[in-house]
Amino acid sequence: MCACSHKLNYYVLPKFLTIVMQIVTTKAIAKVAAVATGLAMATSMLSLAPMAHAAALTSSQIQSILSLLSSFGADASTIANVQASLTGSTPSMPTTPSSSACSFTKDLTTGSTGADVTCLQNALKAGGYMSANATGYFGSLTQAGVIAWQKAAGVSPAAGYFGAKSRAAFGGTSSTGPSTGPSTGPSTTPVTGNGLKVMLAPDSPNNVALVQTQATGEIAKYTFSNPTGADVKVTNISFKRIGVSTDSALSNVYLFKGEARITDPAGISSSTFTFNDTLGIFTVPAGGMVTVSVRADIAGSTSGQQIGVQLTALSSTGTLDSSVSFPINSYTQTVSSASLATVALGNITPSNSTFSPGTDTTLFQTTATVGIRAVWLKAITLENRGSTVDADFQNLKLLVKGTQVGATVSGTVGKKVTFDLSANPVRLETGGNEIRVQGDIVGGSGETFDFQIRREADVRFIDVDLNAAVDITTGTAATANSIDGVALSVTRAANSPTSNVAVDATNVKWGSFEFRATGDDLKIEQITASSTASALAGLDNGKVFLNGVQIGSTQDIANGGTTTFTFGSQMILKRGTVAVVDIYSDAKVAAGTSMTNGQTVLVGVSVAVADTEGVNSGDRIGSAISTVSGNTITVSSSSLTATKYSGYS
């Protein structure tokens, strides 16, 4: 509000309404509130006559009026009608909230989130069953509103659980959500046109309660759609803060795509902030859509401020659709005062340690100490600041108190990994909660790794009662860890043969083995094959196959001893990839004579340290691979028995 001493008078004269906005000092807020309330009550009359002096108002003056209406709780249709009247258009007649705007597709209860919760809250408020604004979070106030409605509607039991009975009584639908926003509101326009389109997302927050001192409060969501046949990279995007608020109310403004942060923090100067990346802040795929949210930390002592943003400009590798018009305003959100939960992260481990390549290695670990009340863990993003690369890690898992939560992530992308738990958040009670990330180290021999929470915004703890992100404190960061050498594992394959083999059969596969190199690509110059059998003098025409292709020469495999197959450079194992080695021969002894019925065969493979070499590091494996055996297979004679069918006499 203006704190200056001079008087600014705006006169807007419709046929049945005269509005006089007198802004003298900050003490005039009460007068403006009264005027705004009167305007909201009388807006339905505006359709009877256009504004007489609309041309006298500038766009900034119109925006100021709309922002004031929003700050005093005017609904979206009222704001839209006032905007239409102020710009010389014909306002629409106000409509009564209906229960046909969106459908409920699931049961709703305490802890539920999403657009269907918002719809339910809007309907409850419209029916007088709750007074709070819609937040998209089903908390105690929403539960109380549902109970009040259930009692009035005769739904039993009236327990505050919105399930099948409630949906049936409600008609399966909820009340209208915001249909029109200030300036440019949410739209569900299909992906059509000839260029990049931008609009306020349909689920962009609308008068949601933020909490002072909270982290990454969501202010707006924008949807970018690309109807063209080529990907479009957005390289620059500019915003302006709007609403009855100050620049100092926001700090560390970010862009997020889902739960992944896609920018570093931006600061606000003269109400504006900008993100820029010549390589692309984000990419809108050909024929696709991307929704990006604007989030910021909320300063203390800001209760009562109304905060929104407007998208003022953007640059991209494509052409903007002719329908795009800037600025594109968001709704405003109101800051409230409350005591948030607390989360303190302990020291990060492992630190300054040395690891051999292997599976399920702990890459990051800390303890989250939760205070005041429980929190939801919705997402965590880690960044590897070491010299290792994406290909060096596989099968990353997030564990809370020793139990895996969320899906296994195949590996890092751009040296980052995000565990998005928003669809099924994990509740952390007060006290200590161990958080650990483990994965397979499959490369990086001689390199380092250091997984960090790069920014506090990269971990999302949500207060279970206030539905606001908690600003965390962090412990001592880790020192980079080293990866030592190259490693090899050999195991019998699950599908290694077990069935009997006929006497005199040729090209019999006696055993299958899985070879897996980690730390570096590994060259194996030779392996040793062995056979053990009852009264068997070796195997005739032995062969080694790598991933279905023979390598090395054909030779007899000695019985009770060892036979070396030499490959030169034919056997190079890619790190982190399973290679299948098969041992073949004829079902004959080394002299070429037939085996006898009932004899058994067992083959095995082994690898010596001296026969290995890391392709990049030159290192050898740390210890030899002792003989790994297949399954025992029996050689049997085939016989055919014929009997007369009983149907013949």
C-alpha positions in Angstrom: 0.0 0.0 0.0 1.2 3.5 -0.7 2.7 5.2 2.4 3.0 8.6 0.8 1.0 11.6 2.0 -0.6 12.7 -1.3 -4.0 11.6 -2.4 -4.7 9.4 -5.5 -8.4 9.3 -6.6 -9.7 6.8 -9.2 -13.3 7.2 -10.3 -15.0 4.3 -12.2 -18.6 5.1 -13.1 -21.0 2.3 -14.3 -24.7 3.0 -14.5 -25.5 1.7 -11.1 -22.2 1.9 -9.2 -19.7 4.5 -8.4 -16.4 3.4 -6.9 -14.1 5.9 -5.2 -10.8 4.5 -4.2 -9.0 6.9 -1.9 -5.5 5.7 -1.0 -3.9 8.2 1.4 -1.8 6.2 3.9 -1.4 2.6 5.0 -4.2 3.4 7.5 -6.6 3.5 4.6 -6.6 -0.3 4.2 -9.9 -0.7 6.1 -11.5 1.8 3.7 -10.2 -0.1 0.6 -11.5 -3.3 2.2 -14.9 -1.9 2.6 -14.9 -0.6 -1.0 -13.7 -4.0 -2.3 -16.4 -5.8 -0.4 -19.0 -3.4 -1.8 -17.7 -4.0 -5.3 -17.8 -7.8 -4.9 -21.4 -7.6 -3.8 -22.4 -5.3 -6.6 -20.5 -6.8 -9.5 -23.5 -8.7 -10.7 -25.0 -5.4 -11.7 -22.0 -4.5 -13.9 -23.4 -6.5 -16.9 -26.2 -4.0 -17.2 -23.9 -1.2 -18.4 -20.3 -0.9 -19.6 -17.8 1.3 -17.9 -18.1 4.9 -18.9 -14.5 5.8 -18.2 -12.7 2.5 -18.8 -10.3 4.2 -21.2 -9.2 6.5 -18.4 -7.6 3.6 -16.5 -4.1 2.4 -17.3 -3.3 -1.3 -17.2 -1.3 -0.9 -14.0 -4.3 0.8 -12.3 -6.6 -2.1 -13.5 -4.1 -4.6 -12.1 -3.9 -2.8 -8.8 -7.7 -3.0 -8.5 -7.8 -6.7 -9.4 -4.9 -7.4 -6.9 -6.8 -5.6 -4.1 -10.0 -7.7 -4.9 -8.0 -10.9 -4.7 -6.3 -9.8 -1.5 -9.7 -9.3 0.1 -11.0 -12.7 -0.8 -13.1 -11.9 -4.0 -13.8 -15.1 -5.9 -12.5 -15.7 -9.4 -15.8 -14.9 -11.3 -16.1 -11.6 -9.4 -12.5 -10.7 -10.4 -13.2 -11.7 -14.0 -16.3 -9.6 -14.2 -14.6 -6.6 -12.7 -11.8 -7.0 -15.2 -14.2 -7.2 -18.1 -16.0 -4.1 -16.9 -12.8 -2.1 -16.4 -11.5 -3.0 -19.9 -14.8 -2.2 -21.7 -15.9 -5.8 -22.2 -19.3 -7.2 -21.1 -19.1 -9.1 -17.8 -20.9 -12.4 -17.4 -23.6 -13.0 -15.0 -22.4 -14.6 -11.8 -23.1 -18.3 -11.4 -23.9 -20.4 -8.4 -21.1 -23.0 -7.6 -22.1 -26.2 -9.2 -21.2 -29.8 -8.4 -20.4 -30.7 -12.1 -17.0 -29.2 -12.8 -14.7 -32.2 -11.9 -15.1 -35.8 -11.0 -13.8 -37.6 -8.0 -11.9 -40.7 -8.9 -10.7 -41.9 -5.5 -11.5 -41.9 -1.8 -10.3 -38.8 0.0 -9.1 -38.7 3.6 -6.7 -36.9 5.9 -3.4 -36.5 4.1 -4.9 -36.7 0.6 -3.7 -34.0 -1.9 -4.4 -32.9 -5.4 -7.0 -31.2 -7.6 -9.9 -33.4 -6.4 -9.2 -32.2 -2.8 -9.3 -28.6 -4.1 -12.6 -29.2 -5.8 -14.1 -30.8 -2.7 -12.9 -27.8 -0.5 -14.4 -25.3 -3.0 -17.7 -27.1 -2.8 -17.7 -27.3 1.0 -16.9 -23.6 1.2 -19.6 -22.7 -1.3 -22.1 -24.7 0.7 -21.1 -23.1 4.0 -19.5 -26.2 5.5 -16.1 -24.7 5.9 -14.7 -21.2 5.9 -11.1 -21.8 5.0 -9.8 -21.3 1.4 -9.0 -24.3 -0.7 -5.4 -25.5 -0.4 -5.4 -28.9 -2.1 -4.5 -30.6 1.1 -7.0 -32.7 3.1 -6.4 -31.6 6.7 -8.4 -31.3 9.9 -10.4 -28.3 8.7 -11.4 -30.2 5.5 -12.3 -33.3 7.6 -14.5 -31.1 9.8 -16.2 -29.7 6.7 -16.9 -33.1 5.3 -18.4 -34.3 8.6 -20.7 -31.2 8.7 -21.8 -31.9 5.1 -22.3 -35.6 5.7 -24.6 -34.9 8.7 -26.6 -32.5 6.6 -26.7 -34.9 3.6 -27.6 -37.9 5.8 -24.4 -39.8 5.0 -23.6 -42.3 7.7 -21.2 -42.7 9.4 -20.3 -39.0 9.4 -16.7 -39.6 10.0 -15.0 -37.2 7.7 -13.9 -39.9 5.2 -15.0 -39.0 1.7 -15.5 -42.4 0.1 -18.0 -44.2 -2.1 -21.1 -43.3 -0.1 -20.1 -39.6 0.0 -19.4 -39.6 -3.7 -22.8 -41.1 -4.5 -24.5 -38.6 -2.3 -22.5 -35.8 -3.9 -23.3 -36.9 -7.3 -19.8 -38.1 -8.0 -18.6 -34.5 -8.7 -17.4 -31.5 -6.9 -17.9 -27.7 -7.2 -16.3 -25.6 -9.7 -12.7 -24.6 -9.3 -11.3 -21.3 -10.6 -12.6 -20.7 -14.1 -10.9 -17.4 -14.7 -7.8 -15.9 -13.1 -6.6 -12.4 -13.0 -5.5 -11.3 -16.5 -4.9 -14.8 -17.9 -6.3 -17.7 -16.0 -5.9 -21.4 -16.2 -6.7 -23.0 -19.5 -7.0 -26.5 -20.9 -6.5 -25.5 -24.5 -5.3 -28.6 -26.6 -1.8 -28.7 -28.0 -2.6 -27.0 -31.3 -1.2 -24.0 -33.1 2.0 -23.2 -34.9 4.4 -22.3 -32.0 5.2 -22.6 -28.3 2.2 -21.8 -26.1 2.2 -20.7 -22.5 -0.6 -20.6 -20.0 -1.3 -20.7 -16.3 -1.7 -24.3 -15.4 -5.2 -25.5 -14.5 -4.0 -26.6 -11.1 -2.0 -23.5 -10.3 -2.5 -22.6 -6.6 -5.3 -20.2 -6.0 -5.3 -18.2 -2.7 -3.5 -21.1 -1.0 -2.2 -20.4 2.5 1.6 -20.0 2.6 3.3 -20.0 6.0 6.0 -17.4 7.0 9.5 -18.9 7.3 8.5 -21.9 5.2 10.7 -23.3 2.4 9.8 -23.5 -1.3 6.3 -22.3 -1.1 4.5 -22.9 -4.4 3.3 -19.6 -5.9 2.4 -20.5 -9.5 2.4 -23.2 -12.1 2.7 -22.6 -15.8 2.1 -25.1 -18.6 4.2 -24.9 -21.9 2.8 -26.8 -24.9 4.6 -27.5 -28.1 2.5 -28.4 -31.1 5.4 -28.4 -33.5 7.5 -31.3 -34.8 10.7 -30.3 -33.1 11.8 -30.0 -29.4 11.8 -26.4 -28.0 14.3 -25.3 -25.4 13.3 -22.4 -23.1 16.5 -20.4 -22.6 15.3 -17.3 -20.7 12.2 -16.6 -18.7 11.3 -13.5 -16.7 8.8 -12.9 -14.0 7.4 -10.0 -11.9 6.1 -10.2 -8.3 2.5 -9.0 -8.0 0.1 -8.7 -5.1 0.1 -6.7 -1.9 3.6 -7.8 -0.9 7.2 -6.7 -0.9 10.4 -8.0 -2.6 11.8 -9.0 0.8 8.9 -11.4 1.4 10.5 -13.9 -1.1 14.0 -15.3 -1.3 15.7 -18.1 -3.2 13.1 -18.2 -6.0 13.4 -21.5 -8.0 11.8 -23.2 -11.0 10.8 -26.8 -10.4 9.6 -29.5 -12.9 7.6 -31.9 -10.7 9.7 -32.4 -7.6 13.1 -31.7 -9.3 14.7 -28.3 -9.1 15.8 -27.1 -12.5 17.4 -23.8 -11.7 19.6 -22.2 -9.2 18.0 -19.6 -6.9 17.1 -16.2 -8.3 16.9 -13.0 -6.3 14.2 -10.3 -6.7 15.1 -6.7 -7.6 12.4 -4.1 -8.3 9.8 -6.8 -8.2 11.5 -8.7 -11.1 13.5 -12.0 -11.3 14.9 -13.9 -14.3 16.2 -17.3 -15.1 18.7 -17.8 -18.0 20.5 -20.8 -19.5 21.7 -20.7 -23.1 21.7 -24.6 -23.1 18.1 -24.6 -22.1 16.4 -24.2 -18.7 14.0 -27.0 -19.7 12.9 -28.7 -23.0 9.3 -28.9 -24.2 9.3 -32.1 -26.4 7.7 -32.1 -29.9 4.0 -32.5 -29.5 4.3 -32.5 -25.8 3.7 -30.4 -22.7 5.8 -29.4 -19.6 4.5 -27.8 -16.4 6.9 -25.7 -14.4 6.2 -24.3 -10.9 7.6 -21.2 -9.3 8.6 -21.8 -5.7 10.3 -19.5 -3.1 11.3 -19.4 0.5 8.9 -17.2 2.5 10.5 -14.7 4.9 9.4 -14.2 8.5 7.2 -11.3 9.6 5.2 -11.5 6.3 1.9 -12.7 7.6 -1.0 -11.1 5.7 0.9 -10.3 2.5 -0.6 -11.6 -0.8 2.0 -12.9 -3.2 1.7 -13.8 -6.9 3.8 -13.6 -10.0 3.3 -12.7 -13.6 5.3 -14.2 -16.5 6.4 -11.2 -18.5 8.7 -12.6 -21.2 10.6 -15.7 -22.4 13.1 -16.7 -25.1 13.3 -20.1 -26.7 14.8 -22.0 -29.6 11.3 -22.0 -31.2 8.7 -19.4 -32.1 5.9 -18.3 -29.8 2.4 -19.1 -30.9 0.5 -16.0 -32.0 -2.1 -16.5 -29.3 0.5 -15.9 -26.5 0.1 -12.5 -24.8 2.2 -11.3 -21.9 2.0 -10.8 -19.0 0.4 -14.0 -17.8 -0.7 -13.5 -14.2 -0.9 -16.1 -11.5 -3.4 -16.0 -8.6 -2.2 -14.5 -5.4 -1.4 -16.6 -2.3 -1.8 -15.4 1.3 0.9 -15.7 3.9 -0.2 -16.8 7.3 1.6 -17.2 10.7 2.0 -20.6 12.3 4.6 -22.7 14.1 6.1 -25.1 11.6 7.7 -28.5 12.3 11.5 -28.6 12.3 14.0 -30.9 10.5 17.7 -31.0 11.3 20.0 -33.2 9.1 23.0 -34.7 10.8 26.5 -35.1 9.4 26.8 -36.7 6.0 28.5 -40.1 5.5 30.5 -41.8 4.0 33.3 -39.4 4.0 36.9 -39.7 2.8 36.6 -43.5 2.5 37.8 -45.9 -0.2 35.4 -48.3 -1.8 35.9 -51.2 -4.2 33.3 -51.6 -7.0 30.3 -53.6 -5.9 26.6 -53.7 -5.3 24.4 -52.0 -2.7 27.1 -49.7 -1.6 26.1 -46.9 0.8 26.6 -43.6 -1.2 24.8 -41.2 1.2 23.6 -41.4 4.7 22.3 -38.9 7.3 19.8 -38.7 10.2 16.8 -36.4 9.9 15.8 -35.2 13.4 12.2 -34.1 13.3 10.7 -31.7 15.9 7.3 -30.3 17.0 5.3 -32.6 14.8 5.7 -35.2 12.1 6.5 -34.4 8.5 6.0 -36.0 5.1 9.2 -36.7 3.0 8.0 -36.0 -0.5 11.2 -35.8 -2.5 15.0 -35.7 -2.2 17.6 -34.9 -4.9 21.3 -35.7 -4.5 24.1 -34.4 -6.7 27.4 -36.2 -7.2 30.2 -33.7 -6.9 33.0 -36.2 -7.4 34.9 -37.0 -10.6 32.9 -40.1 -11.4 30.3 -39.9 -14.2 26.7 -41.1 -14.6 27.8 -44.5 -16.1 29.6 -45.4 -12.9 26.5 -46.0 -10.8 23.4 -48.2 -11.2 20.3 -49.3 -9.3 20.1 -46.4 -6.8 17.7 -46.9 -3.9 16.4 -44.6 -1.1 16.0 -46.2 2.3 14.3 -44.7 5.4 15.1 -46.5 8.6 16.5 -49.4 6.6 13.4 -49.9 4.4 13.4 -49.0 0.8 10.9 -46.3 -0.2 9.9 -45.4 -3.7 11.2 -47.1 -6.9 14.8 -48.0 -7.7 16.3 -45.4 -10.0 18.5 -46.8 -12.8 21.2 -44.2 -12.4 22.2 -40.6 -12.2 21.4 -38.1 -15.0 23.6 -35.1 -15.2 25.2 -36.4 -12.0 21.9 -36.0 -10.2 19.3 -38.4 -8.9 15.8 -37.5 -7.7 13.6 -39.7 -5.6 10.0 -38.4 -6.1 7.7 -39.7 -3.4 5.0 -37.2 -4.0 2.5 -39.9 -5.0 3.1 -41.8 -1.8 5.0 -39.6 0.8 6.8 -41.2 3.7 5.8 -40.0 7.1 8.7 -39.2 9.5 7.7 -39.0 13.2 9.4 -36.7 15.7 12.9 -37.9 16.6 15.7 -39.4 14.6 15.0 -40.9 11.1 17.9 -42.5 9.2 17.9 -41.6 5.5 20.3 -43.6 3.2 20.9 -44.0 -0.5 22.7 -47.0 -1.8 23.6 -48.3 -5.2 25.9 -50.3 -7.4 29.4 -48.9 -8.2 30.1 -50.3 -11.6 32.8 -47.9 -12.8 35.1 -45.0 -11.7 38.3 -46.9 -10.9 40.7 -44.3 -9.5 37.9 -41.6 -9.4 35.9 -40.1 -6.6 32.2 -39.7 -5.6 30.5 -37.3 -3.2 26.7 -37.3 -3.1 25.3 -34.1 -1.6 22.1 -32.2 -0.9 23.3 -29.4 -3.1 20.5 -26.9 -2.0 18.1 -27.0 0.9 15.3 -26.9 -1.7 16.4 -30.3 -3.0 14.8 -32.1 0.0 11.1 -31.6 0.6 9.8 -32.2 4.1 6.2 -31.1 4.5 4.5 -30.3 7.8 1.7 -32.9 8.2 -0.7 -30.3 9.7 0.1 -27.1 7.8 1.0 -28.7 4.5 4.0 -26.4 4.1 7.6 -27.2 3.3 9.9 -27.0 6.2 13.1 -25.0 6.1 15.8 -27.5 7.1 19.2 -27.2 8.8 22.1 -29.3 7.6 25.1 -31.0 9.3 28.7 -31.3 8.1 29.2 -32.1 4.5 31.2 -35.2 3.5 34.6 -35.3 1.9 34.9 -37.1 -1.5 35.3 -40.8 -1.4 37.6 -42.9 -3.7 36.9 -45.9 -5.9 39.7 -48.4 -5.8 40.5 -50.7 -8.8 38.5 -53.0 -10.9 36.5 -56.1 -9.8 35.0 -59.2 -11.4 32.2 -61.5 -10.2 31.3 -64.8 -11.7 28.1 -66.8 -10.8 26.3 -69.7 -12.2 23.4 -68.4 -14.4 19.9 -69.2 -13.1 19.1 -70.8 -16.5 22.2 -73.0 -16.6 21.2 -76.4 -18.0 19.9 -79.2 -15.8 18.2 -81.6 -18.2 19.5 -85.0 -19.2 21.6 -85.3 -22.4 21.3 -88.1 -24.9 24.2 -90.4 -25.6 26.3 -89.2 -28.6 24.6 -85.7 -28.7 26.7 -82.9 -30.3 27.2 -79.3 -29.3 25.8 -79.8 -25.9 25.7 -76.7 -23.5 26.9 -78.0 -20.2 26.9 -74.8 -18.2 26.1 -71.1 -18.3 27.8 -68.4 -16.2 27.3 -64.7 -15.6 30.4 -62.5 -15.7 30.1 -58.9 -14.4 33.0 -56.4 -14.3 32.8 -53.2 -12.1 35.1 -50.3 -11.7 36.4 -50.4 -15.3 35.9 -52.2 -18.6 37.8 -55.5 -18.1 39.8 -57.6 -20.6 40.0 -61.2 -19.8 42.8 -62.8 -21.8 42.0 -66.4 -20.9 39.8 -68.6 -18.7 40.2 -72.1 -17.4 37.5 -74.7 -18.0 37.3 -77.9 -16.1 35.1 -81.0 -16.2 34.4 -83.5 -13.5 32.5 -86.7 -14.3 32.0 -90.3 -13.2 34.4 -92.6 -15.2 34.8 -89.9 -17.9 38.0 -89.2 -19.8 37.4 -85.6 -20.7 35.0 -83.8 -23.1 35.3 -83.8 -26.8 35.4 -80.6 -28.9 35.1 -78.1 -26.1 34.1 -74.5 -26.9 33.6 -71.2 -25.1 30.8 -68.8 -26.2 30.5 -65.1 -25.1 27.0 -63.8 -25.4 26.1 -66.4 -28.0 29.3 -66.1 -30.1 32.2 -68.5 -29.9 35.6 -67.0 -28.8 38.9 -68.8 -28.8 39.6 -72.2 -30.4 37.8 -75.5 -30.1 39.7 -78.0 -28.0 39.1 -81.0 -25.7 38.4 -80.3 -22.0 40.4 -82.4 -19.7 38.6 -84.4 -17.0 39.6 -83.9 -13.4 42.1 -81.3 -14.5 42.1 -77.9 -16.3 42.1 -76.6 -19.9 42.9 -73.0 -20.7 41.0 -71.2 -23.5 43.0 -68.1 -24.8 41.1 -65.2 -26.3 43.5 -62.3 -26.8 41.3 -59.2 -27.0 38.1 -61.1 -27.9 36.7 -61.0 -24.3 36.2 -57.4 -23.1 33.5 -57.0 -20.5 31.7 -53.6 -20.3 31.6 -52.4 -16.7 28.2 -52.8 -15.0 26.9 -55.1 -17.7 26.3 -58.9 -17.3 28.0 -61.0 -19.9 27.0 -64.7 -20.4 29.7 -67.3 -20.9 28.6 -70.8 -22.0 30.6 -74.0 -22.1 29.9 -76.5 -24.9 31.2 -79.9 -26.1 30.0 -83.1 -27.6 28.6 -85.8 -25.4 31.7 -87.9 -26.0 35.0 -88.4 -24.2 38.1 -86.6 -25.3 39.1 -89.6 -27.5 35.8 -89.2 -29.4 34.2 -92.4 -28.1 30.6 -92.5 -26.8 29.6 -91.9 -23.2 27.6 -94.5 -21.5 24.1 -94.4 -20.1 24.1 -92.9 -16.5 27.4 -91.1 -16.6 27.3 -87.5 -15.2 29.1 -84.3 -16.3 29.9 -81.2 -14.2 31.8 -78.3 -15.8 33.3 -75.2 -14.2 35.2 -72.0 -15.0 37.9 -70.0 -13.2 39.9 -66.8 -13.8 43.4 -66.0 -12.7 44.5 -62.5 -11.6 47.3 -62.4 -14.2 44.8 -62.9 -17.0 42.8 -59.7 -16.4 43.4 -56.0 -17.1 41.3 -52.9 -16.7 41.0 -51.3 -20.1 41.3 -47.7 -18.8 43.1 -48.2 -15.5 45.4 -51.0 -16.4 44.6 -52.5 -13.0 44.1 -56.3 -12.4 41.3 -57.7 -10.3 42.1 -58.0 -6.6 41.8 -61.8 -6.2 41.4 -64.8 -8.5 38.0 -66.3 -9.3 38.0 -69.8 -8.0 36.2 -72.5 -9.9 32.5 -71.8 -10.3 30.5 -74.9 -11.3 27.4 -75.4 -13.3 24.8 -78.1 -12.6 25.4 -81.9 -12.7 23.9 -83.3 -15.9 23.2 -87.0 -16.6 23.9 -88.7 -19.9 21.1 -91.2 -20.7 20.0 -93.5 -23.5 16.7 -92.7 -25.2 14.1 -95.5 -25.5 10.7 -95.6 -27.1 7.8 -97.8 -25.8 4.8 -98.6 -28.0 1.4 -99.9 -26.7 -1.7 -100.8 -28.6 -4.5 -98.2 -28.3 -7.4 -99.7 -26.4 -9.9 -98.6 -29.0 -8.6 -101.1 -31.4 -9.5 -104.8 -31.1 
